[in-house]
Amino acid sequence: MAKWHKGPPPHIGWWNASWCQLKDSWRWWDGKTWSCSTTPRHTAEEAAECAKTPCNANDIKWTNFYPENARVPRVRPDMFWSLFESATRQDKVITNKAIRLTIAARLAKREAARHAECLSDSNLKDSLLNHMERL
């Protein structure tokens, strides 16, 4: 059972929020005011309209509850960029490793081709060169 809190939530975003503590009532907190309520039965377009419509109620309570399979992940706006930068750094590391492996493979292929040129047996030489073509 989620605990209901009074006052503003920790950050901007969608919150399970209601003046009568309804479990399926969701409101957008813009940092100053709550929006009107929306429910999972609403379409995305209807929910967007609700998010634009301020609510005049002052006694809205909210919970930290957030569905595990929510279509929109709960991420604090100020944390988004650090998460994005971390993922970007990881992508760069993976990309750099792939580039290094590609270069190493090309160098190995060139070295093998040099050795193949030195072979006196033409069948063995052709077989090795054909194999390298497939790499």
DRENDO-1510 file (C-alpha; in Angstrom, 1 decimal, always signed):
<recs>
REC; n; res; u; v; w
REC; 1; MET; +0.0; +0.0; +0.0 .
REC; 2; ALA; +1.5; +3.3; -1.1 .
REC; 3; LYS; +1.8; +6.1; +1.4 .
REC; 4; TRP; +0.1; +9.4; +0.5 .
REC; 5; HIS; +1.9; +12.7; +1.0 .
REC; 6; LYS; +0.8; +16.3; +1.2 .
REC; 7; GLY; +2.6; +19.2; -0.4 .
REC; 8; PRO; +4.6; +19.3; -3.6 .
REC; 9; PRO; +6.2; +16.1; -5.0 .
REC; 10; PRO; +10.0; +15.9; -5.4 .
REC; 11; HIS; +10.1; +16.9; -9.1 .
REC; 12; ILE; +8.1; +17.7; -12.2 .
REC; 13; GLY; +6.2; +14.8; -13.8 .
REC; 14; TRP; +3.3; +12.4; -13.7 .
REC; 15; TRP; +2.2; +11.4; -10.2 .
REC; 16; ASN; -0.4; +9.1; -8.7 .
REC; 17; ALA; -2.3; +12.1; -7.1 .
REC; 18; SER; -5.8; +12.7; -5.9 .
REC; 19; TRP; -7.6; +14.7; -3.2 .
REC; 20; CYS; -9.6; +11.5; -2.3 .
REC; 21; GLN; -6.6; +9.1; -2.7 .
REC; 22; LEU; -7.8; +7.3; -5.8 .
REC; 23; LYS; -5.4; +4.6; -6.9 .
REC; 24; ASP; -5.9; +5.2; -10.7 .
REC; 25; SER; -5.9; +9.0; -10.7 .
REC; 26; TRP; -2.9; +10.5; -12.3 .
REC; 27; ARG; -1.9; +14.2; -12.5 .
REC; 28; TRP; +0.9; +16.2; -14.0 .
REC; 29; TRP; +2.9; +18.3; -11.5 .
REC; 30; ASP; +4.5; +21.2; -13.4 .
REC; 31; GLY; +6.6; +22.4; -10.4 .
REC; 32; LYS; +3.9; +24.9; -9.2 .
REC; 33; THR; +0.4; +23.4; -9.8 .
REC; 34; TRP; -1.3; +20.1; -10.3 .
REC; 35; SER; -3.2; +19.3; -13.5 .
REC; 36; CYS; -6.7; +17.9; -13.6 .
REC; 37; SER; -7.0; +14.2; -13.1 .
REC; 38; THR; -6.6; +11.5; -15.8 .
REC; 39; THR; -6.9; +7.8; -15.6 .
REC; 40; PRO; -5.5; +4.8; -17.5 .
REC; 41; ARG; -8.9; +4.7; -19.4 .
REC; 42; HIS; -8.0; +8.0; -21.1 .
REC; 43; THR; -6.1; +8.1; -24.4 .
REC; 44; ALA; -2.7; +9.7; -24.6 .
REC; 45; GLU; -4.3; +12.7; -26.3 .
REC; 46; GLU; -6.8; +13.1; -23.5 .
REC; 47; ALA; -4.1; +12.7; -20.9 .
REC; 48; ALA; -2.1; +15.4; -22.7 .
REC; 49; GLU; -5.1; +17.8; -22.5 .
REC; 50; CYS; -5.5; +17.0; -18.8 .
REC; 51; ALA; -1.9; +17.8; -18.2 .
REC; 52; LYS; -2.4; +21.3; -19.8 .
REC; 53; THR; -5.5; +22.0; -17.6 .
REC; 54; PRO; -4.6; +23.3; -14.1 .
REC; 55; CYS; -6.6; +22.1; -11.1 .
REC; 56; ASN; -7.7; +24.6; -8.4 .
REC; 57; ALA; -7.7; +22.1; -5.5 .
REC; 58; ASN; -5.2; +22.7; -2.8 .
REC; 59; ASP; -5.6; +19.5; -0.9 .
REC; 60; ILE; -4.2; +17.0; -3.5 .
REC; 61; LYS; -2.2; +14.2; -2.1 .
REC; 62; TRP; +0.4; +12.1; -4.0 .
REC; 63; THR; +2.2; +8.8; -3.8 .
REC; 64; ASN; +5.6; +7.5; -5.0 .
REC; 65; PHE; +3.8; +4.6; -6.6 .
REC; 66; TYR; +4.7; +4.1; -10.2 .
REC; 67; PRO; +3.6; +1.1; -12.3 .
REC; 68; GLU; +6.4; -1.3; -13.2 .
REC; 69; ASN; +5.4; -1.5; -16.8 .
REC; 70; ALA; +4.5; +2.2; -17.3 .
REC; 71; ARG; +4.7; +3.5; -20.9 .
REC; 72; VAL; +6.7; +6.5; -19.6 .
REC; 73; PRO; +9.6; +5.9; -17.2 .
REC; 74; ARG; +9.8; +8.1; -14.1 .
REC; 75; VAL; +13.0; +10.0; -14.4 .
REC; 76; ARG; +13.8; +13.2; -12.6 .
REC; 77; PRO; +14.3; +15.9; -15.2 .
REC; 78; ASP; +17.6; +17.0; -13.7 .
REC; 79; MET; +18.8; +13.4; -13.8 .
REC; 80; PHE; +17.9; +12.8; -17.4 .
REC; 81; TRP; +21.1; +14.4; -18.9 .
REC; 82; SER; +23.4; +12.5; -16.6 .
REC; 83; LEU; +21.7; +9.2; -17.5 .
REC; 84; PHE; +21.9; +10.2; -21.2 .
REC; 85; GLU; +25.6; +11.2; -20.9 .
REC; 86; SER; +26.4; +7.9; -19.1 .
REC; 87; ALA; +24.7; +5.9; -21.9 .
REC; 88; THR; +26.5; +7.9; -24.6 .
REC; 89; ARG; +29.9; +7.3; -22.9 .
REC; 90; GLN; +29.1; +3.5; -22.8 .
REC; 91; ASP; +28.2; +3.7; -26.5 .
REC; 92; LYS; +31.5; +5.4; -27.3 .
REC; 93; VAL; +33.4; +2.7; -25.4 .
REC; 94; ILE; +31.7; +0.0; -27.4 .
REC; 95; THR; +32.1; +1.8; -30.7 .
REC; 96; ASN; +35.8; +2.4; -29.9 .
REC; 97; LYS; +36.3; -1.3; -29.2 .
REC; 98; ALA; +34.6; -2.2; -32.4 .
REC; 99; ILE; +36.8; +0.2; -34.4 .
REC; 100; ARG; +39.9; -1.2; -32.8 .
REC; 101; LEU; +38.8; -4.8; -33.5 .
REC; 102; THR; +38.1; -3.9; -37.1 .
REC; 103; ILE; +41.5; -2.3; -37.6 .
REC; 104; ALA; +43.2; -5.3; -36.0 .
REC; 105; ALA; +41.3; -7.6; -38.3 .
REC; 106; ARG; +42.3; -5.6; -41.4 .
REC; 107; LEU; +45.9; -5.6; -40.3 .
REC; 108; ALA; +45.9; -9.3; -39.7 .
REC; 109; LYS; +44.3; -9.8; -43.1 .
REC; 110; ARG; +47.1; -7.8; -44.8 .
REC; 111; GLU; +49.7; -9.7; -42.9 .
REC; 112; ALA; +48.2; -13.0; -43.9 .
REC; 113; ALA; +48.1; -11.8; -47.5 .
REC; 114; ARG; +51.8; -10.9; -47.4 .
REC; 115; HIS; +52.5; -14.4; -46.1 .
REC; 116; ALA; +50.3; -16.0; -48.8 .
REC; 117; GLU; +52.3; -14.2; -51.5 .
REC; 118; CYS; +55.4; -16.0; -50.2 .
REC; 119; LEU; +53.9; -19.5; -50.6 .
REC; 120; SER; +55.2; -21.6; -53.4 .
REC; 121; ASP; +52.2; -23.9; -53.6 .
REC; 122; SER; +49.7; -22.1; -55.8 .
REC; 123; ASN; +46.7; -24.2; -54.6 .
REC; 124; LEU; +47.5; -23.5; -51.0 .
REC; 125; LYS; +48.0; -19.8; -51.8 .
REC; 126; ASP; +44.7; -19.6; -53.7 .
REC; 127; SER; +42.9; -21.4; -50.9 .
REC; 128; LEU; +44.2; -18.9; -48.3 .
REC; 129; LEU; +43.4; -15.9; -50.4 .
REC; 130; ASN; +39.9; -17.1; -51.0 .
REC; 131; HIS; +39.4; -17.7; -47.3 .
REC; 132; MET; +40.6; -14.2; -46.5 .
REC; 133; GLU; +38.1; -12.7; -49.0 .
REC; 134; ARG; +35.3; -14.2; -47.0 .
REC; 135; LEU; +36.5; -12.6; -43.8 .
</recs>
